[in-house]
Amino acid sequence: MRKKKTEFQEKNKKIELLDSTATLFFPEYCNIHVKDSNTLEVAFSEEKYPVLGINIQCFDNPKLNNESKIKKFLIDDEGINFRLERKGDVFYTNYEVIVDKEKLAIYKILSFLKPRTFRIIRFALTWPDSQEAKKVIDPILKKLPKIIDTVKFNAYKSKYDELASLDYNLSNAKLVSNNLWNTIKLRVPLKWKVEFAKDNEYANVYMDLKANFAFLVERFFVNLNNKANNNEKNPDKLVENLIQEITKEVNITNAKLKKAGKSNYLFYFIASEKDLNDSNKINNSKIWYRIKVFEDKIVIISFVFQLTSNIQLENELYLSKLDQIIGSSEISV
């Protein structure tokens, strides 16, 4: 049977966070500013102060498997006087502390979706520890329990819950060593699949079971002129010229060059280009070049990952892992 909305819900503003992972209700007169997909700022009058900060986070934690551990997770300072309440698989706690002559009220709601999915919403409100501020804050503090009591969590896993699982799996994945073409040593998660092209000149590394996410690895060699003068053989100068050549017709941002050792380099950037089938669409990719300069040649390994997800967080999770993997890779010839 579908639950009826309460009078509070009917008359107030409804805010859905992270694709309906959680739903919140606020008094109609509140001014609500969405800072990002995880964070809200709520003012209870036309004044911008005080502001109630609200943050939601989804995470996966198989070790948070009993009430005692959950209690410790919610309150990491045993000296704080707090109240913990449980309603089914939702835990509530709140407490006040004084920091630098300001009071801070913290409310936390933790939703547990078995077997290992969690969502936590944190509410934070600060004000000067004075009688004048108390007159403004007290009415807000009286409203907060009702706002918190009407928070609703999705009974099913949302896309952001799935991304929390992805984050956990990427962070805890077992890595295996691959020596591609006996040229580049790369440690990637065991479940990722490396597939070489028929001509063996490049490889696709599939990062999920459905092959929705993959990155391309390709190798290149640039032969050097043995008769060149010393300035032309300078590794830094050679790499500088190489970078100018490979980026001259590419729209790039966030470019960075790192040098490791005498002749090892890592250059990366975001490349943007118009979609071939839709001129209004821009495709973004992150490209890395692992470069090593030898006496007679330059060895170049390129990595290309297209940011295909419509959800920024999903792209960021894979990018973070790739930054680690490529950053620790090594040209082995």
C-alpha positions as CSV (number, residue, x, y, z in Angstrom):
1,M,0.0,0.0,0.0
2,R,1.3,3.4,-0.9
3,K,2.0,5.7,2.1
4,K,0.2,8.9,2.3
5,K,2.1,12.1,2.4
6,T,2.2,13.9,5.7
7,E,0.9,17.5,6.0
8,F,4.5,18.6,6.4
9,Q,5.5,17.0,3.1
10,E,2.5,18.4,1.3
11,K,3.2,22.0,2.3
12,N,7.0,22.0,1.9
13,K,9.7,22.0,-0.7
14,K,10.8,18.6,-1.9
15,I,14.5,18.0,-2.7
16,E,15.8,14.8,-4.2
17,L,19.5,14.0,-3.8
18,L,21.6,11.8,-6.0
19,D,19.0,10.6,-8.4
20,S,16.4,10.0,-5.6
21,T,18.8,8.1,-3.3
22,A,17.3,10.4,-0.6
23,T,14.4,12.8,-0.5
24,L,14.3,15.8,1.9
25,F,11.5,18.3,2.7
26,F,12.0,21.9,3.8
27,P,9.6,24.7,4.9
28,E,8.3,26.7,1.9
29,Y,10.1,29.9,2.9
30,C,13.6,28.3,3.0
31,N,16.1,29.4,0.4
32,I,17.9,26.3,-0.9
33,H,21.2,26.5,-2.8
34,V,22.4,23.4,-4.5
35,K,26.2,23.6,-4.3
36,D,26.8,20.3,-6.1
37,S,25.1,16.9,-6.5
38,N,26.1,16.0,-2.9
39,T,25.7,19.3,-1.1
40,L,23.0,21.8,-0.2
41,E,23.0,25.1,1.7
42,V,19.7,26.1,3.4
43,A,18.9,29.5,4.8
44,F,15.7,29.9,6.9
45,S,15.2,33.5,6.1
46,E,16.1,36.2,3.5
47,E,19.4,36.5,5.3
48,K,22.2,34.3,4.2
49,Y,23.3,33.5,7.7
50,P,22.9,31.2,9.5
51,V,23.1,28.5,6.8
52,L,22.4,24.8,7.3
53,G,24.9,22.7,5.4
54,I,23.8,19.3,4.2
55,N,25.9,16.7,2.6
56,I,25.1,13.2,1.3
57,Q,27.5,10.4,0.6
58,C,27.0,6.8,-0.6
59,F,29.6,4.2,0.3
60,D,30.2,0.5,0.4
61,N,31.7,-1.0,3.5
62,P,31.4,-4.8,4.2
63,K,33.2,-4.4,7.5
64,L,30.6,-2.1,8.9
65,N,28.4,-5.1,9.8
66,N,27.0,-4.5,13.3
67,E,25.5,-1.8,15.5
68,S,28.6,-1.4,17.6
69,K,30.8,-0.6,14.6
70,I,28.1,1.7,13.1
71,K,28.0,3.6,16.4
72,K,31.8,4.0,16.4
73,F,31.6,5.2,12.8
74,L,29.0,7.8,13.5
75,I,30.8,9.1,16.7
76,D,34.5,8.8,16.6
77,D,35.0,10.9,19.8
78,E,33.8,9.0,22.9
79,G,34.0,12.2,24.9
80,I,31.0,13.7,23.0
81,N,27.6,13.6,24.6
82,F,25.3,12.3,21.9
83,R,22.1,10.5,21.3
84,L,21.8,7.5,19.0
85,E,18.5,6.2,17.8
86,R,17.6,3.4,15.4
87,K,14.5,3.0,13.3
88,G,14.7,-0.2,11.3
89,D,17.9,0.1,9.2
90,V,18.2,3.9,9.7
91,F,20.4,5.3,12.4
92,Y,20.1,8.9,13.8
93,T,22.5,10.8,16.0
94,N,23.0,14.4,16.9
95,Y,25.3,16.4,19.2
96,E,26.7,19.9,19.8
97,V,30.3,21.0,20.3
98,I,32.0,24.4,20.8
99,V,34.8,25.3,18.4
100,D,36.7,28.6,18.6
101,K,33.8,30.3,20.5
102,E,31.3,29.1,18.0
103,K,28.7,26.4,18.5
104,L,28.3,23.6,16.0
105,A,25.3,21.4,15.8
106,I,25.7,18.1,14.0
107,Y,23.0,15.7,12.9
108,K,23.7,12.5,11.1
109,I,21.4,10.0,9.4
110,L,22.8,6.7,8.2
111,S,20.8,4.4,6.0
112,F,21.9,0.7,5.8
113,L,20.8,-1.2,2.7
114,K,21.8,-4.8,3.1
115,P,24.2,-6.4,2.6
116,R,26.8,-3.6,2.5
117,T,25.4,-0.4,1.0
118,F,25.3,2.8,3.1
119,R,24.1,6.3,2.6
120,I,24.9,9.0,5.2
121,I,23.5,12.5,5.3
122,R,25.2,15.1,7.5
123,F,23.5,18.3,8.7
124,A,25.7,21.0,10.2
125,L,24.8,24.4,11.6
126,T,27.2,26.9,13.3
127,W,26.6,30.1,15.2
128,P,28.4,32.4,17.6
129,D,28.2,31.3,21.3
130,S,26.2,34.4,22.3
131,Q,22.7,35.2,23.6
132,E,22.0,37.4,20.5
133,A,22.8,34.5,18.1
134,K,20.8,32.1,20.3
135,K,17.6,34.0,19.6
136,V,18.0,33.4,15.9
137,I,19.2,29.8,16.1
138,D,16.7,28.4,18.6
139,P,13.7,28.5,16.2
140,I,15.8,26.7,13.6
141,L,17.0,24.1,16.0
142,K,13.3,23.4,16.9
143,K,12.5,22.8,13.2
144,L,15.5,20.6,12.4
145,P,14.1,17.4,14.1
146,K,10.9,17.6,11.9
147,I,13.0,18.1,8.8
148,I,15.2,15.2,9.7
149,D,12.3,12.9,10.6
150,T,10.8,13.3,7.1
151,V,14.0,12.3,5.2
152,K,13.2,9.3,3.0
153,F,15.8,6.9,1.6
154,N,15.3,4.9,-1.6
155,A,14.5,1.3,-0.7
156,Y,16.5,0.1,-3.7
157,K,20.0,0.7,-4.9
158,S,20.4,3.8,-6.9
159,K,23.0,4.6,-9.6
160,Y,25.0,6.3,-6.9
161,D,24.9,3.3,-4.7
162,E,26.2,1.3,-7.6
163,L,29.0,3.9,-8.0
164,A,29.8,3.5,-4.3
165,S,30.3,-0.2,-4.9
166,L,32.5,0.6,-7.9
167,D,34.6,3.0,-5.8
168,Y,35.1,0.3,-3.2
169,N,36.0,-2.4,-5.8
170,L,38.4,-0.2,-7.6
171,S,40.1,0.8,-4.4
172,N,40.4,-2.8,-3.2
173,A,41.1,-4.6,-6.5
174,K,43.8,-7.1,-6.7
175,L,46.4,-5.9,-9.3
176,V,48.2,-8.1,-11.8
177,S,51.3,-7.2,-13.8
178,N,51.2,-7.0,-17.6
179,N,54.2,-6.4,-19.7
180,L,52.6,-5.2,-23.0
181,W,54.8,-5.8,-26.0
182,N,57.7,-6.3,-23.5
183,T,57.7,-2.5,-23.6
184,I,55.5,-1.2,-20.9
185,K,54.9,-2.7,-17.4
186,L,51.3,-2.0,-16.3
187,R,49.6,-3.3,-13.1
188,V,45.8,-3.4,-13.7
189,P,42.9,-5.0,-11.7
190,L,42.7,-8.7,-12.1
191,K,39.1,-8.5,-13.6
192,W,40.1,-6.1,-16.3
193,K,40.5,-7.7,-19.7
194,V,43.4,-6.9,-22.0
195,E,42.7,-7.5,-25.7
196,F,45.3,-6.9,-28.4
197,A,44.5,-5.9,-32.0
198,K,45.2,-8.4,-34.7
199,D,48.3,-6.5,-35.8
200,N,49.4,-6.3,-32.2
201,E,50.1,-2.5,-32.5
202,Y,47.5,-1.5,-29.9
203,A,45.4,-3.0,-27.1
204,N,42.0,-2.2,-25.5
205,V,41.7,-2.7,-21.8
206,Y,38.1,-3.4,-20.8
207,M,37.4,-2.1,-17.3
208,D,33.9,-3.6,-16.6
209,L,32.1,-6.8,-17.4
210,K,29.8,-5.2,-19.9
211,A,32.7,-3.5,-21.8
212,N,31.1,-0.1,-21.4
213,F,34.4,1.4,-20.2
214,A,37.7,0.8,-21.8
215,F,41.0,2.6,-22.5
216,L,43.3,2.3,-25.5
217,V,47.0,1.6,-25.2
218,E,49.3,2.2,-28.2
219,R,53.0,2.2,-28.7
220,F,55.1,4.4,-31.0
221,F,58.8,4.8,-31.8
222,V,60.6,7.9,-33.0
223,N,64.1,7.3,-34.5
224,L,66.7,9.9,-33.6
225,N,69.4,11.3,-35.9
226,N,72.7,10.1,-34.7
227,K,74.4,13.0,-36.4
228,A,72.4,15.6,-34.5
229,N,74.2,18.1,-32.3
230,N,74.2,17.9,-28.5
231,N,71.4,20.5,-28.2
232,E,69.1,18.5,-30.5
233,K,69.8,15.4,-28.5
234,N,68.9,17.0,-25.2
235,P,66.0,14.8,-23.8
236,D,64.1,17.7,-22.4
237,K,64.2,19.6,-25.7
238,L,63.3,16.5,-27.6
239,V,60.2,15.9,-25.5
240,E,59.2,19.5,-25.6
241,N,59.3,19.4,-29.5
242,L,57.4,16.1,-29.4
243,I,54.7,17.5,-27.3
244,Q,54.3,20.5,-29.5
245,E,53.9,18.2,-32.5
246,I,51.3,15.8,-31.0
247,T,49.2,18.6,-29.6
248,K,49.3,21.2,-32.4
249,E,45.9,20.3,-33.8
250,V,44.2,19.2,-30.6
251,N,42.1,21.3,-28.3
252,I,43.6,20.5,-24.9
253,T,43.1,21.6,-21.3
254,N,44.7,20.7,-17.9
255,A,48.0,19.8,-19.5
256,K,50.8,18.7,-17.3
257,L,54.3,17.3,-17.8
258,K,56.1,15.3,-15.2
259,K,59.7,14.1,-15.3
260,A,60.9,11.0,-13.5
261,G,64.6,10.3,-13.7
262,K,66.9,11.4,-16.4
263,S,64.9,10.5,-19.5
264,N,61.5,9.4,-18.3
265,Y,58.4,11.6,-18.8
266,L,54.7,11.5,-18.3
267,F,52.6,14.0,-20.2
268,Y,48.8,14.2,-19.9
269,F,45.8,16.4,-20.7
270,I,42.1,16.5,-21.5
271,A,41.3,16.6,-25.2
272,S,38.0,17.9,-26.6
273,E,36.6,17.4,-30.1
274,K,33.2,17.7,-31.8
275,D,31.3,14.5,-32.2
276,L,31.4,13.2,-35.8
277,N,27.7,12.5,-35.8
278,D,26.4,15.4,-33.7
279,S,28.1,18.8,-34.2
280,N,26.4,20.1,-31.0
281,K,28.1,17.4,-28.9
282,I,31.6,17.6,-27.5
283,N,33.5,14.4,-26.7
284,N,36.2,14.6,-24.0
285,S,39.0,12.2,-23.4
286,K,41.9,12.1,-21.1
287,I,45.2,11.2,-22.8
288,W,48.5,10.2,-21.2
289,Y,51.8,9.8,-22.9
290,R,54.5,7.8,-21.1
291,I,57.8,8.8,-22.8
292,K,61.4,7.5,-22.5
293,V,64.3,8.9,-24.5
294,F,67.2,6.7,-25.6
295,E,70.3,7.4,-27.5
296,D,68.8,6.3,-30.8
297,K,65.1,6.5,-30.3
298,I,62.1,7.8,-28.3
299,V,59.7,5.2,-27.0
300,I,56.1,6.5,-26.6
301,I,53.2,4.7,-25.0
302,S,49.8,6.5,-25.3
303,F,46.7,5.8,-23.2
304,V,43.3,7.2,-24.2
305,F,40.2,7.1,-22.0
306,Q,37.0,8.6,-23.4
307,L,34.8,10.2,-20.7
308,T,31.6,8.5,-21.9
309,S,29.5,8.5,-18.8
310,N,26.8,11.2,-18.3
311,I,27.6,11.0,-14.6
312,Q,30.7,13.0,-13.7
313,L,31.4,10.9,-10.7
314,E,31.6,7.7,-12.7
315,N,34.2,9.2,-15.1
316,E,36.1,10.5,-12.1
317,L,36.3,7.1,-10.4
318,Y,37.8,5.5,-13.4
319,L,40.1,8.4,-14.0
320,S,41.4,8.3,-10.5
321,K,42.3,4.6,-10.9
322,L,43.9,5.2,-14.3
323,D,46.0,8.0,-12.9
324,Q,47.4,5.6,-10.3
325,I,48.0,2.8,-12.8
326,I,49.6,4.9,-15.5
327,G,51.5,7.0,-13.0
328,S,53.2,3.9,-11.6
329,S,53.7,2.3,-15.1
330,E,57.2,1.8,-16.4
331,I,58.7,1.6,-19.9
332,S,60.8,-1.6,-19.6
333,V,62.9,-1.7,-22.8
